[in-house]
């Protein structure tokens, strides 16, 4: 197959994905593959060994290589409909990415992090209140970090009943309304009041800003969080510490644990958890519902009650 034909198929494939509503078209990585393959294998049908060689020729982390191969497989299935000689690599030809068990923060650890955030420098500046607000929001609602930091002032409704934030077309192009816990709303109101007393901040479009009205920088927040949790001695036996994403994991696990403890049906409420997390369906939320001693204990107690374990009557 000629390079021109591959380019034409790539254009049609990307257009097809866009029409289906996919947010990720993988245009960039696919265009590089098509360009390199047309130069290195002119007029040849695409073969599995050549695809694997291209994916692995650049040193990348296994999860990245796996993601690139997955994107190529979708495109190659499209090409195969035109050129049956095209090979579509099997999904297991590269090592499967392994995800480390998430760091689930306890309530006490979350409180210690918020106390540390309240002392963030510069002293007397808006940053400390912003950090407390955004970290509390992440821990109590399961928002993605980017979703919280990209909230506009007009997306935060603290005087409504119930108080809530509006998340607009983030991952999966989904918008959603997220109600706020009363304590979270109280901290955000405190931050909003201080924000109003800063002339640059109150004119800013974004909700979480510095004294000069600049949006909070995600990299700076990550660095502060890593440093603060390190000083608090928070780490797993293997040395890994929590990340900002751990707040999202922790929210999901604590919510499910509470449902078990309250006797609610976790299966029936799973779609509610998915809405909070901004997932398309509950199956995307399964990774966040990681096994913890508290969660397993609560599930075990529920099963014991259901099975009548210990009932001597």
N, C-alpha and C positions, 0 to 999 in steps of 0.2 A: 504494500500500500504506500502510495507516495506521501510526501510531507504535506502537500496541498490538500489531499483527501483527509488526512488526519486532522489538519487544522479546521477543515470544514465540519468534520464530525464533532470536534471539540466545541465549536461554536454552537452547533445544534444541541449538543448535550447540556451545555451550560444554560442555554435558553430554555430547554426542557425543564431543568431543575428550578429555574426561576419561576416558570409558569406554574409549577407544582407548589410553589410557596417555600422552597428550601432557602434558608438564610445563608447556608454555606454552600457555595458552588465549587469550591476548590480550584477556581480558575487558574490561580497563580502556579500552583505545584503541577497541575495537569499541563499547562502551557509549557513549562520547563521540560517536562517529560517528552511531550510531543516534539519540541524543538530538538532535544538531544537525540531522540530515537530516529528522527528523520535524517539527521546528519550521520549517525553511526551505523544505521541499518537501512539505507535507502531502498525503497521498494519492497522491503521484507514485511511479512506478517509478524505481528508481535508475539514473542515467545516468553514463556515463564521465566527461564533462566536470565534472559536479558532484563526483564522487569526487576527481578530480585537483585541483580548486579547493580542496576541504577539506583534502587532504593538504598542499598547498603554501602555504596561507594563513598558517601559522605558520612563521617562519624556523627551519629545521632543517638540519642537515648532510645532504648527499645520501645517505649510508648510512642515516641514520635515516628519511628520507622513503621510501627504497626498501623498508626493512623494514616500515614502516606500510602501504605499498601492498600488499606481499606478504601481510600479515595480512588486509587487507580483501578481497583477491582470493579467499582461501579462504572467507571468510564469504559473499561475494557469489555464489560458485558454489552454496553451500548455499541461498541465497535464490532463486536462479534456478530451482531445482527446483520451487519453489512459484509464483513469479511469472516466467514466461518472458520478460517484457519487461525484466527486470533486465539491465543491461549489466555485464560483467566486464571491467575494463580489461586491456589487453595488458600483459605483464610488462616491456616495454621502452619504456614511455611516459615514464619518468623516467630521468635519467642513472644508469647503473650505477655502484655504488660501486667506487672504485679503491683497492686495498690497496697501500700502499707496500711495497717489498721489505723483508723483515725484516732486522734487524741480527743477524748470526751472529757470536757471540763466539768468539775463538780460545781454546785452552787457556791460553795465557799471559795473556790478558785476564781470563779467569775467575779465575785464580790471583791476579791483582792486585786484583780486586774482593773476594775472600775475605780477602786480607791487610788491605784497608781496613776490612772488616767487623770484623776482630779488634780494631780500635782504636776502635770505636764507643763513644760516651759514653753514660752516665757511666762513667768509668774504674773498673774493679773490679766493675762491676755485671753483671747477668745478660744485659743486652741484647746485648753483643758476641758472647757465645757463642750466643745465640739467632739472631742475624743470620747468623753463620757457618753454623750448623746448617741454617737454613731456606734460605739461598741455595745451599748445597751440595746440599741435597735437591732443589731445583728444577732445578739444573744437571745432576744425575746421574740423575734419574728422569723428567723431563718432566712433573711434576705441575703442575696449575694453581695459581696463587698462592693462591686461596681454599681449595683442597683442602689445601695444606700448613698454612695458618694455622688451619684448622678441625679439624686433627687433635686428637683427645682423647688424654689420657695412656694410656688403655686400648687405643688404636689403634696404638701404637708398640711393636713387639716386637723389642727389641735383643738379647735373650739367646737368642732362638730361632735355629735353623739351617735356612735362612739367615735373617739379620735381615730384617725386613720391616715395612711399614706397611699398614694396612687403610684404604682409602678407601671411605666409606659413602655410597651413593646421592647422588652429586653430579649433575653435568649428565647428561642422558639417563636419570636414575634408575638408574645403573649403579654397583654396588659392585665393588671389585677389590682384590686383594692385590698389592702392589708390592715385590719384593725390593730390598734395598739393596746398593749397592756397598760393599765392605769399608771404604774410606776414608770414605765417607759415614756408615756405621754407627759408625766410630770417633769422628768429630766429634760425632755425636748422643749417643753414650755420654758423651763429655766434658761436653756441655751438660747431660745428664740428671743426672750426678753433681753438678754445680754447682747445678742446680735443687733437688736434695735438701737442700742446705745452706741454702736460703732458706725460712724457715718459711712465708711466705705462698705462695710459688711451689709448694712441694711439695704443698700442699693444693688447688691449682687443678685444675679439670677438664681444661682445654685443655693441650696439650703445650708449645707455644711461648708463654711468658709473660714478663712483666717481674718485677723483684724483688718487686713488690707483688702478684703473682699475677694481674695483669690480662692478658688475651690481647693478643698483639702487634697493634698497629693497622696495618691494611693501608695506609692513607693515609700514615702516618708512615714506613713502610717504603719506599713509592714515593718519597717526598720524599728520604729518605736516599740511596736508590739513584741517583736523578737527580743529586743533589749530588756523590756520590762518583765516579760515572763521569765527570761533568763535570771534576772535579779531576784525574782520570787522563787526561784528553784523549781520551776515547773518543767518536768521532762519525764519521759518514759524510761524504763530500764535500759533500752538500747540507745539512749541519749537524745532521741528526737523530742523536740519541744512542740508546743501547740503553735498553730498558725491562725491567721484571721479566719481561714476557712473552717477551723475547728469550732468556731462559734455556731456555724450553720449545722455541722454534724451534731453538736451538743444539743441544739434546739430540737432537732428531729428525734434524737434518742430520749431526751427528757420528756418530750410531749407524749411519745408512745408509752413510756414507762408510767406516766401519770394516768393515761387512759386505762392501762391494765390495773393500776392500783385502785382506780375509782370504779372498776367493774364495767367500764364501757367496752363496746365492741370495737377493737382496734381495726378489724377487717372492714367494718362499715365506715369507720372514720378515716381510713387511709386516703380516700379522695380529698378530704379536707386538708390533710397534711400536704398532699401534692399541690393543692392550690396555693397554700402558704409558701411552699418552696418554689413555685413557678414552674412546675413540671407539666408535661403534656398528659401523663397518666401516672398512676401509682407505681408502675414498674420502674419508672425512672427514679423513684424515691428509695428503692430497696437498698441501694448502696449506703445511704445515709442512716438507715436503721441498722446500725452495726451492733453486734452482740456485746453487751456489757453485763457484769455480774448483777446489777440492779434490774436490768431489762429481762435477763434470763430468769432471775428469781421471781419477778412478777409474773412472767409468762408461765413458769412452772406452777406457781400457786394457783393461777387461774385454771390450768389444766387439772391440777389435783382436785380442785373444787368440782370441776365439770365431771371428772371420772369417779368422784365419790371416794377418793383415797382416804383412808382413815375412818370411814363411816362404818361403824360396827353394828348399826341397826339392821 
